[in-house]
Amino acid sequence: MNETVKPSVLDDAEFHAAAESVLREGETVADLIDRSARAEVEYRREQAEFVARGLAALEEAERTGVWYSAEEVHAELRAKLEKRKAELSQ
């Protein structure tokens, strides 16, 4: 796909003014929109991967009959967090 698309927000004077009001030094509205679009694409990729991992875990649990409660998962995560905190404090 090699098509140039002009986002409709660029034609919205109110939005354009609002975008300009939050720009960082040296940044343009185009920079802001580009960075935002790239971040959204990455977010959606990560979200799709998260859902895929969840569905795979569900299939594995159904296949094996091994299930873990939320409490078990939270306890394991807390233990990992506490271990890492202890490592970092040394």
C-alpha positions in Angstrom: 0.0 0.0 0.0 1.7 3.2 -1.2 -1.1 5.7 -0.9 -0.7 9.1 0.7 -3.6 9.9 3.1 -4.2 13.2 4.7 -5.8 12.7 8.1 -9.1 14.6 8.3 -8.0 16.1 11.6 -5.6 18.4 9.7 -8.7 20.1 8.1 -10.3 20.6 11.6 -9.1 24.1 12.7 -10.2 23.6 16.3 -8.3 20.3 16.6 -5.3 21.7 14.8 -5.2 24.6 17.3 -5.5 22.2 20.2 -2.7 20.0 18.8 -0.5 23.0 18.3 -1.1 24.1 21.9 0.4 20.9 23.3 3.4 20.6 21.0 6.9 20.2 22.5 9.7 22.4 21.4 10.7 21.7 17.8 7.7 19.4 17.3 5.2 19.8 14.5 1.6 18.7 14.3 2.7 16.2 11.7 5.3 14.8 14.1 2.6 14.5 16.8 0.2 12.7 14.5 3.0 10.4 13.1 4.1 9.4 16.6 0.5 8.9 17.8 -0.3 6.7 14.8 2.8 4.6 15.3 2.0 4.2 19.0 -1.5 3.1 18.2 -0.3 0.5 15.6 2.1 -0.9 18.2 -0.6 -0.9 20.9 -2.9 -2.9 18.6 -0.2 -5.4 17.7 0.5 -6.0 21.4 -3.2 -6.2 22.1 -3.7 -8.8 19.4 -0.7 -10.8 20.7 -2.1 -10.7 24.3 -5.5 -12.0 23.1 -3.8 -14.8 21.1 -1.8 -15.8 24.2 -4.9 -15.8 26.3 -6.8 -18.0 23.8 -3.8 -20.4 23.6 -3.8 -20.6 27.4 -7.5 -21.3 27.4 -7.1 -24.1 24.8 -4.2 -25.6 26.8 -6.3 -25.5 30.1 -9.2 -27.1 28.3 -6.9 -29.8 26.8 -5.1 -30.6 30.0 -7.7 -29.9 32.6 -5.2 -27.8 34.5 -6.6 -24.5 35.7 -5.2 -21.9 38.0 -7.3 -19.5 40.2 -6.8 -15.8 40.1 -5.5 -16.0 43.6 -2.8 -18.5 42.6 -1.7 -16.4 39.7 -1.6 -13.2 41.8 0.4 -15.0 44.6 2.9 -16.1 42.0 3.2 -12.7 40.5 3.6 -11.1 44.0 6.3 -13.6 44.8 8.2 -12.7 41.6 7.8 -9.0 42.3 9.1 -9.3 45.9 12.0 -11.4 44.7 12.9 -8.8 42.1 12.6 -5.9 44.6 14.9 -7.7 47.0 17.5 -8.2 44.2 17.3 -4.6 43.2 17.7 -3.3 46.8 21.0 -5.2 47.2 
